[in-house]
Structure formats: structure tokens, C-alpha cells
Amino acid sequence: MRIFVTGVKGQLGHDVMNELEKRGLTGIGVDVEEMDITDAEACRKVITDAKPDAVIHCAAYTAVDAAEDNLEICRRVNADGTRNIAAVCHDLDIKMMYISTDYVFDGQGTRPWEPDDERHPLNVYGQTKYEGELAVEELVEKYFTIRIAWVFGVNGKNFIKTMLRLGRENGAVSVVDDQVGSPTYTYDLARLLVDMIQTEKYGRYHATNEGLCSWYEFACEIFKQAGMADVKVTPVSSTEFKAKAKRPSNSRMSKDKLTAAGFEHMPSWQDALDRYLKAIGEK
């Protein structure tokens, strides 16, 4: 099976390519240098020439706060770029897997979000990812929309690396305690995505590691597992921690649909954190 992967310099795209290689599947990886997803003709030529059986679309504009001031750029990448890829997948009649986000929801309440819940994005990033979802659903018959949250991987910046750096520099951090979700290791996520792309169980899914925590609880566990228990972690509310883009307080994601489709759930986020810290030499 030949699988075309976008955004291979990012955390998830990097791990998807590694997983495909482990499975003996052919991964054709591109980043912006090889294919500008905002250029419709470039997408058509590069993907068509690659002759893939499926596309896993990981590339995205993910700078959530910067997106508030850069709507057009964010939309060009997340919505128009996704539409460009979806159009090619439609014409070639191949599978497309679109990596989306819990930010397509309004982030309210405490009930876990179901894949088919109504979408009401809170911010520019969420709105453009929602528009990407609509483009895929409109154009591609054989599609998977996989919503992920709180992602961390070896290849790139993430919350864990930021906490470790700030803990060492300052000996103390303040972290919001009123946003709840599931940290997700791209190594585990990549394994699930490669499992899924080889099936015809199309539709919308949610995919995170098991278990819930607040960002504050996540930070505490990071320092505990990294042997940095002396770092002082102070819980603060979202109103105290000012950010340009509004964040969801509820990022709980129901994975019942994964179960129903026969896919194996990912391990607990604490187990994933342990393996991640070892992988980056912090344990």
C-alpha cells in the first residue's frame, strides 16, 4: 500500500512516516518544500505523480494564538489547502484521512464530545479546521476525519518540552487547572492511524490516549516522572492566564466509535508520558 503523508516535519507526520516504514508500507512524505498545499495545481501534480492508495493529511497551521491575527493565512492552509488535497483524492478515487481537532467544538460542559456532535468553534484555528472538515466531507467519499487533542511527539515543540524548560529556568510554573482533556503521544497515535487507513471503516473519529487530566495535573505528572518534583507548580484559572485565542474548557473526547469499529484504544496518557520522557532522554 502506498500512502502519501503531508506535514512530515511536524510531530505527527514524522511518526506516521516511521510507522509506515515499520509496517513495510510505502510512505511518500512531503512538507511545504515539496508541496505547497495552498497551491491547487501543485497538489494535483505531486499527489497524482506519487500514485498513492491513500493520503494522510497532517499538515496544518497550528499556531492557535497567532491565528487570531492571521485569519487569511490560517484559512488558506487549514481550509483551502485541505480542499485542494480533498479535490485530488476525489478525482483519483482514493482514501483521505484528515487530522482535525477538538477545537471544532465550543469546549463547554463536561460531557465527552461525540464524533457527530454539532460543531461550534471557539477561535480562528478551530473555525478553519472545521472548514477543512466540511471540504473533506463534501468532496471525498472514502474519508476519515480524526480529531486529536493535546498532542506531544519527539519531533517538534510541545507542552512537555516547554514545562521542562521553564521548570529548569525558573524552578516554578503557573498552569491552568480549568481545562480538561487527554494528552496524546504521536507515537501511539501514528500506530492507530496506520491501522485505520488500511480499512474501509470511514467516518469521523476521536483519537487520544486514555485518561483525563487538567493542564495543571499534566504538568505535575511531567515533573514527577522527570524527577523534578522540586519545581513549584501553581494552578491558575484561564481568566488569570491571558491568551489571545479562547481555549476550550472541555476537551473530553468519546472514543466509543473506535471501540465499535474494532480499533484498539491507545494506552493511558501516563504510560505514554513515561515512554516519551525516555525517548527524549529525560528519564
WORA-V492776 format. One record per backbone hydrogen bond with DSSP energy under -1.0 kcal/mol. NH is the residue of the N-H (numbers start at 1). CO is the residue of the C=O. Records with the same first field share a line. If there is no record, write none. Layout:
NH=CO, CO
//
This chain:
3=26
4=54
5=28
6=56
8=30
10=7
14=10
15=11
16=12
17=13
18=14
19=15
20=16
21=17
22=18
23=19
24=21
25=20
26=1
28=3
30=5
34=31
35=31
39=36
43=39
44=40
45=41
46=42
47=43
48=44
49=45
50=46
53=2
54=2
55=95
56=4
57=97
58=56
64=62
67=63
68=65
69=66
74=70
75=71
76=72
77=73
78=74
79=75
80=75
81=76
83=79
84=80
85=81
86=82
87=83
88=84
89=85
90=86
91=87
92=88
94=89
95=53
96=142
97=55
98=144
99=57
100=146
102=148
104=101
105=102
113=252
117=114
127=123
128=124
129=125
130=126
131=127
132=128
133=129
134=130
135=131
136=132
137=133
138=134
139=135
140=136
143=141
144=96
145=203
146=98
147=205
148=100
152=184
156=154
162=158
163=159
164=160
165=161
166=162
167=163
168=164
169=165
170=166
171=167
173=232
175=234
177=236
180=249
181=213
184=150
186=152
189=185
190=186
191=187
192=188
193=189
194=190
195=191
196=192
197=193
199=196
202=200
203=143
205=145
207=147
210=267
213=181
216=176
218=214
219=215
220=216
221=217
222=218
223=219
224=220
225=221
226=222
227=224
228=223
231=228
232=171
234=173
236=175
241=237
242=240
249=107
250=107
251=180
254=113
259=255
260=256
261=257
262=259
263=258
269=210
272=268
273=269
274=270
275=271
276=272
277=273
278=274
279=275
280=276
281=278
282=277
//
